[in-house]
Amino acid sequence: MDVLANSYYVLRHGESRANVEHLIVSDSENGILDSYGLTDKGKQQAQQAATHLKETLDKDWSEKYNKEMVTLVASPFSRARETAEIIATQLQFQVIVDPLLRER
């Protein structure tokens, strides 16, 4: 029998403007607005997460990972989408924005 060797990593978005303003933005109509996207600190956190993810993939995979085998899936909320896009740009991964991933 073949053994599947998939790995899954979960990442929370970087600091958002809503976080700084102590707002809960859970409605899809508001969550996609750029006004609730990442702060500069959140963008730096996403870049740091990309570096950490690359180090983790390099260490965890016995062979060098193949970027075509890695897919980032994010919700359409601006904070999550921006975080995924920063990581994807840095690591040259594909991002799929899935509207089924929603706030509670």
C-alpha positions in Angstrom: 0.0 0.0 0.0 1.2 3.5 -0.8 1.8 5.8 2.1 0.8 9.4 1.6 3.4 11.9 2.8 1.6 15.2 2.6 2.5 17.9 5.1 0.3 20.8 6.1 1.4 24.0 7.7 -1.1 26.5 9.2 -0.2 30.2 9.5 -2.2 33.1 11.0 -2.2 36.4 9.2 0.2 39.2 10.1 -1.0 42.2 12.2 -3.9 43.9 10.6 -5.3 47.4 10.9 -8.3 45.9 12.7 -6.0 44.3 15.2 -4.4 47.7 16.0 -7.8 49.3 16.3 -9.2 46.5 18.5 -11.9 45.7 16.0 -13.4 42.4 15.2 -13.9 42.2 11.4 -15.7 39.0 10.7 -18.2 40.0 8.0 -17.1 39.0 4.6 -18.1 42.3 3.0 -15.9 44.3 5.4 -13.1 41.7 5.7 -12.2 42.0 2.0 -11.7 45.8 2.3 -8.1 47.0 1.9 -8.8 49.3 4.9 -8.6 46.2 7.1 -5.4 44.8 5.5 -2.0 44.4 7.0 -0.1 47.1 8.8 3.6 47.6 8.0 4.4 45.4 11.0 2.0 42.8 9.6 3.8 42.9 6.3 7.2 42.4 8.1 5.7 39.5 10.0 4.6 37.9 6.7 8.1 38.3 5.3 9.5 36.7 8.5 7.0 33.9 8.2 8.1 33.3 4.6 11.7 33.0 5.7 10.8 30.6 8.5 8.6 28.5 6.2 11.5 28.2 3.7 13.8 27.1 6.5 11.2 24.6 7.7 10.6 23.1 4.2 14.4 22.9 3.6 14.9 21.0 6.9 11.7 18.8 6.9 12.0 17.5 3.3 14.6 14.9 2.6 14.9 16.3 -0.9 14.7 20.0 -1.8 11.1 20.9 -2.0 9.6 21.6 -5.4 7.7 24.9 -5.4 5.2 23.4 -7.9 4.2 21.0 -5.1 3.4 23.7 -2.6 0.1 25.6 -2.6 -0.9 28.4 -0.3 -4.6 28.6 0.4 -6.0 31.8 1.9 -9.4 33.3 2.7 -10.4 36.4 0.7 -10.1 38.6 3.8 -7.5 41.2 3.0 -5.3 40.4 6.0 -5.1 36.7 5.1 -4.8 37.3 1.4 -2.0 39.9 1.8 -0.1 37.6 4.1 -0.3 34.7 1.7 0.6 36.9 -1.3 3.8 38.2 0.5 4.8 34.6 1.3 4.0 33.4 -2.2 6.0 36.2 -3.8 9.0 35.6 -1.6 9.0 31.8 -2.1 7.5 31.8 -5.7 4.5 29.7 -4.6 1.0 29.7 -6.0 -1.9 31.2 -3.9 -5.5 30.0 -4.1 -8.0 32.4 -2.5 -10.9 30.2 -1.3 -14.1 32.0 -0.3 -15.1 29.0 1.8 -12.4 29.9 4.3 -14.2 32.4 6.4 -14.1 34.1 9.8 -15.9 32.0 12.4 
